């Protein structure tokens, strides 16, 4: 099934130190013996030649980098011409790659409305953030299987496909190994409580005022933050703005904050087991997924420790695992934070530890690929469409 196949993974984020679902799926597919090509977002500058680079320690994985000559304005102002231009660029990519693909797996919601143009015997559309508008719904029409991490995202796709399925975020192999090796229940210690936060500090959906309030009101707590300390350190995008810069500057100067930078999962996974609890601090009103889910929650849960944060609808029935604010309002989050730390023994009990870890391990990327494999090749899945025929101007227009 998903073994010994040629697979193209299309990502809206480039390869880098910070890995999210697209990167982890590519790694897991490569570990299974597939030949995996990871297509990064197109560059606006540089050589027109297709770039191919290796990832150290991953002999079955190649990262593809290509330049586009299509201006962004064309995508919004002249959709027919944009579709033609994209088709021609995909045709050039396929000629340069010269591979007969078995699976095209796209996480990109904006650039490629017709996945058939990539060829492939099977096509998967896998948006992990909220989709809206015809542009982001369009790839589902050409997919054999549509997946996402939250019901409210899949609901948006109901008008264009019946072949949609809920697949939780996954847990990376380094976190699985750390949980198996270091996953002992929490024990009190005579140290300031250690609170972990992992993520991109340069994104618009972060609730910076509440985050800053939590840090200021708890000077006797150590905050350990893993993530880029400057926009240039982020491979997941970065929003440079006065408010963002001031917030990151505040964290860097706060006496109770340790900025650990962006690190590889192999370094991050064991470090998380030194924490007593974790913080999640998105503003649901500004979050593209409306507070539906976050991949970092599984990394947190894999330690067995309690997560304190904004409301996450996917975990609404798991209130013992997460201590959450009300939907659409983080005002009470600083109070919840203090109350949770006042009774860590209860919130990090052995029973809660066991259930959190068991759930996280069951969502490993290895297990998720098995689930997706079953969906893709089951009798219930739609029959695979034939690979795309040679492109022509008439067909595209």
C-alpha positions in Angstrom: 0.0 0.0 0.0 1.9 3.2 1.1 5.2 1.3 0.9 7.7 1.5 -2.0 5.7 4.3 -3.7 6.7 7.5 -5.4 5.0 10.3 -3.4 4.9 14.0 -3.9 4.1 16.0 -0.7 3.1 19.6 -1.5 3.7 22.0 1.4 2.8 25.7 2.1 5.9 25.9 4.3 9.5 25.2 3.4 11.8 22.7 5.1 13.6 23.9 8.2 14.3 23.3 11.9 10.6 23.8 12.9 8.7 20.8 11.7 4.9 20.6 11.5 2.5 18.0 9.9 3.7 18.3 6.3 7.3 17.7 7.3 6.4 14.8 9.7 4.3 13.0 7.1 7.1 13.3 4.5 9.5 11.8 7.1 7.2 9.0 8.0 6.4 8.1 4.4 10.2 8.0 3.7 10.8 5.8 6.7 8.3 3.3 5.3 10.5 2.9 2.2 8.7 5.3 -0.1 10.5 7.7 -2.5 9.3 11.1 -1.2 9.6 14.5 -2.9 8.8 17.4 -0.7 7.7 20.4 -2.8 8.4 23.8 -1.0 6.4 27.0 -1.7 7.6 28.6 -5.0 10.4 31.1 -4.8 10.1 34.6 -6.4 13.8 34.9 -7.2 16.8 32.8 -8.1 17.4 30.2 -10.8 14.5 28.8 -12.9 16.1 25.4 -12.6 14.4 22.9 -10.3 16.4 22.6 -7.1 16.7 19.2 -5.4 18.4 18.7 -2.1 18.9 15.9 0.3 18.0 15.8 4.0 20.7 14.4 6.2 19.9 10.9 7.4 16.9 10.6 5.1 18.0 8.7 2.0 14.4 8.4 0.6 13.5 12.1 0.9 14.3 14.9 -1.4 13.3 18.6 -1.1 12.2 20.3 -4.2 12.6 24.1 -4.7 11.3 25.9 -7.8 10.9 29.5 -8.9 7.6 30.9 -10.1 7.2 33.7 -12.6 3.5 34.1 -11.8 2.7 37.4 -10.0 0.5 37.0 -6.9 -1.9 39.6 -8.3 -2.8 37.2 -11.2 -4.2 34.7 -8.7 -6.8 37.2 -7.4 -7.5 39.3 -10.5 -7.3 37.0 -13.5 -8.1 33.4 -12.3 -8.4 31.9 -15.8 -4.9 33.2 -16.8 -3.6 32.1 -13.4 -4.9 28.6 -13.9 -3.2 28.4 -17.3 0.1 29.7 -16.0 0.0 27.3 -13.0 -0.7 24.4 -15.4 2.3 25.3 -17.5 4.5 25.5 -14.5 3.3 22.2 -13.2 4.0 20.6 -16.6 7.5 22.0 -16.5 7.9 20.6 -12.9 6.8 17.2 -14.0 9.2 17.1 -16.9 12.1 18.1 -14.7 11.2 15.6 -12.0 10.6 12.9 -14.6 8.9 10.5 -12.1 5.7 8.6 -12.4 3.9 9.4 -9.2 1.8 7.0 -7.2 0.4 9.6 -4.7 0.1 13.4 -4.7 -0.5 14.6 -1.1 -1.2 18.3 -0.9 -1.3 20.4 2.2 -1.3 23.6 0.1 -4.8 25.3 0.1 -4.0 28.3 -2.1 -1.8 27.7 -5.1 -2.9 24.6 -6.9 -6.7 24.4 -7.5 -6.5 21.2 -9.7 -4.4 18.4 -8.2 -5.0 16.2 -11.3 -2.4 18.4 -13.1 0.3 16.7 -11.0 -0.7 13.3 -12.2 -0.5 10.5 -9.7 -2.7 7.4 -9.2 -4.1 8.8 -6.0 -4.6 12.4 -4.7 -5.0 13.6 -1.2 -6.0 17.1 -0.1 -5.1 17.7 3.6 -5.7 21.3 4.8 -4.8 21.7 8.5 -6.0 25.3 8.8 -9.5 26.8 8.2 -10.4 26.9 4.5 -12.7 29.5 2.9 -13.6 30.7 -0.5 -13.7 28.8 -3.8 -9.9 29.0 -4.1 -9.3 26.9 -1.0 -12.2 24.5 -1.6 -11.2 23.8 -5.2 -8.4 21.2 -4.5 -11.0 18.9 -2.8 -12.8 18.5 -6.1 -9.8 16.7 -7.7 -8.8 14.7 -4.6 -9.7 11.0 -4.0 -9.5 11.7 -0.2 -9.9 14.9 1.8 -8.5 15.0 5.4 -8.3 17.5 8.1 -7.6 17.9 11.8 -10.9 19.4 13.0 -14.6 18.9 12.3 -15.2 22.6 11.6 -12.6 22.6 8.8 -14.2 19.5 7.2 -17.6 21.1 7.4 -16.4 23.9 5.1 -15.6 21.2 2.5 -19.0 19.5 2.7 -20.3 21.3 -0.4 -17.5 20.0 -2.7 -16.8 16.4 -1.5 -18.3 13.5 0.4 -14.9 11.8 0.8 -13.7 13.7 3.8 -12.3 12.3 7.1 -11.1 13.5 10.4 -7.5 12.6 11.2 -6.0 14.1 14.3 -2.7 15.9 14.3 0.2 13.5 14.5 3.0 12.9 17.0 6.5 12.8 15.5 8.9 9.9 16.0 11.3 11.8 18.2 8.4 12.6 20.6 7.3 8.9 20.5 10.8 7.8 21.5 11.1 10.4 24.2 7.7 9.4 25.7 8.8 5.7 25.8 12.2 6.5 27.3 11.4 9.4 29.6 7.7 9.2 30.2 7.5 8.8 34.0 4.7 10.3 36.0 5.2 13.8 37.4 6.7 14.3 40.8 6.9 17.5 42.9 10.4 19.1 43.2 11.8 22.0 45.2 12.3 24.2 42.2 10.2 27.0 40.6 7.5 25.5 38.4 8.7 25.1 34.8 6.3 26.0 32.1 7.0 25.1 28.4 5.9 26.9 25.3 6.7 25.7 21.8 5.9 27.6 18.6 6.3 30.5 16.3 6.2 33.8 18.2 5.9 35.8 14.9 2.3 34.8 14.0 -0.8 37.0 14.0 -3.0 34.5 15.9 -0.9 34.5 19.1 -2.6 36.3 22.0 0.3 38.4 23.0 -1.4 40.6 25.6 -2.6 37.5 27.6 0.8 35.7 27.1 2.6 38.8 28.5 0.1 39.1 31.4 0.8 35.4 32.4 4.5 36.0 32.4 4.4 39.3 34.3 2.0 38.0 37.0 4.1 34.9 37.7 7.6 36.1 38.4 8.3 33.0 40.5 7.6 30.7 37.5 10.2 29.7 34.9 9.0 30.0 31.3 11.0 28.0 28.7 10.2 29.0 25.2 11.3 27.1 22.1 10.8 28.9 18.8 12.4 31.5 16.6 13.8 34.6 18.3 13.8 36.6 15.0 11.8 36.3 11.8 14.8 35.0 9.9 14.9 31.9 12.2 11.4 30.8 11.2 10.7 28.5 8.3 7.0 28.6 9.1 6.4 32.3 8.2 6.9 35.4 10.3 4.9 38.6 10.7 7.2 41.5 11.4 5.2 44.2 13.2 5.9 46.7 16.0 3.7 44.8 18.4 5.3 41.5 17.6 8.8 42.8 17.9 8.0 44.5 21.3 6.5 41.2 22.6 9.5 39.1 21.6 11.8 41.8 23.1 9.8 41.7 26.3 10.2 37.9 26.5 13.9 38.1 25.8 14.4 40.6 28.7 12.1 39.0 31.3 14.1 37.6 34.2 11.8 34.5 34.4 11.9 33.6 30.7 14.5 31.4 28.9 14.4 31.8 25.2 15.6 28.4 23.9 15.4 29.2 20.1 14.3 27.0 17.3 15.7 23.5 17.7 15.4 20.1 16.0 12.7 17.7 17.3 15.5 15.3 18.5 16.6 18.0 20.9 13.2 19.4 21.7 11.4 16.1 22.5 13.4 15.1 25.6 13.7 18.7 26.9 9.9 18.9 27.2 9.9 16.2 29.8 11.7 18.6 32.2 8.6 20.8 32.2 5.8 20.8 34.8 3.1 22.2 32.6 2.6 23.8 29.1 1.1 27.0 27.8 -1.1 27.4 24.7 -2.0 31.0 24.0 -3.7 31.6 20.7 -6.4 34.2 20.2 -9.4 32.2 18.9 -10.8 35.3 17.2 -7.7 35.7 15.1 -6.8 32.0 14.7 -7.5 30.8 11.1 -8.7 27.5 12.5 -10.9 29.3 15.1 -9.2 27.6 18.0 -10.1 24.1 16.6 -6.8 22.3 17.1 -3.0 22.7 17.3 -0.3 20.2 16.5 1.8 21.2 19.5 -0.9 19.8 21.9 0.1 16.2 21.1 3.7 17.0 21.8 2.7 18.5 25.1 0.4 15.6 26.0 3.1 13.0 25.1 4.9 14.2 28.3 1.8 13.5 30.4 1.8 17.0 31.8 -1.2 19.4 32.0 -1.8 21.9 29.2 -3.1 25.4 30.2 -4.4 27.5 27.4 -7.1 29.0 25.2 -10.2 27.0 24.3 -9.6 24.2 21.7 -12.8 22.8 20.3 -11.3 19.4 19.3 -10.4 18.8 23.0 -13.6 20.3 24.5 -14.6 16.9 26.0 -11.0 16.4 27.4 -11.2 19.0 30.1 -9.0 16.9 32.4 -6.2 16.9 30.0 -6.4 20.6 29.1 -7.3 23.5 31.4 -8.9 25.8 29.0 -10.4 29.3 28.8 -13.9 29.9 27.5 -14.5 29.8 23.7 -13.6 33.0 22.0 -12.3 34.7 25.2 -9.0 34.3 26.9 -9.7 36.9 29.7 -9.8 34.2 32.4 -6.7 32.4 31.2 -4.3 34.1 33.7 -6.5 33.0 36.6 -6.8 29.5 35.3 -3.0 29.4 35.0 -2.5 30.4 38.6 -5.2 28.0 39.9 -3.6 25.1 37.9 -0.1 25.7 39.3 -1.6 25.9 42.8 -2.7 22.2 42.5 -0.2 20.6 40.0 -0.3 17.3 41.9 -4.0 16.9 41.0 -3.7 18.1 37.4 -0.6 15.9 36.9 -1.9 12.8 38.6 -0.7 9.4 37.5 -4.1 8.6 36.0 -4.1 11.7 33.9 -0.5 11.2 32.9 -1.3 7.7 31.6 -4.3 8.7 29.6 -2.6 11.8 28.1 0.4 9.7 27.0 -1.6 6.8 25.7 -3.7 9.2 23.5 -0.7 11.0 22.2 1.1 7.8 21.3 -2.0 6.5 19.5 -1.8 9.6 17.2 1.8 8.9 16.1 2.5 9.7 12.4 3.1 6.0 11.9 -0.4 5.2 13.1 -1.9 8.1 11.2 -0.3 6.9 7.9 -1.8 3.5 8.6 -5.3 5.0 9.1 -4.9 7.1 5.9 -3.6 4.1 4.0 -6.7 2.2 5.0 -9.0 5.0 3.9 -7.2 5.5 0.6 -7.3 1.9 -0.4 -10.5 0.8 1.2 -13.6 -0.2 -0.7 -15.4 2.9 0.6 -12.8 5.3 -0.9 -13.7 6.5 -4.4 -11.9 4.7 -7.3 -8.6 6.3 -8.3 -8.9 8.6 -11.3 -6.6 8.2 -14.2 -3.5 10.3 -14.3 -3.9 13.7 -15.9 -3.6 13.8 -19.7 -1.1 16.0 -21.4 -1.8 19.6 -20.8 -3.3 21.8 -23.4 -4.4 25.4 -23.5 -7.9 24.4 -24.6 -8.4 22.1 -21.6 -7.2 24.7 -19.0 -9.1 27.6 -20.4 
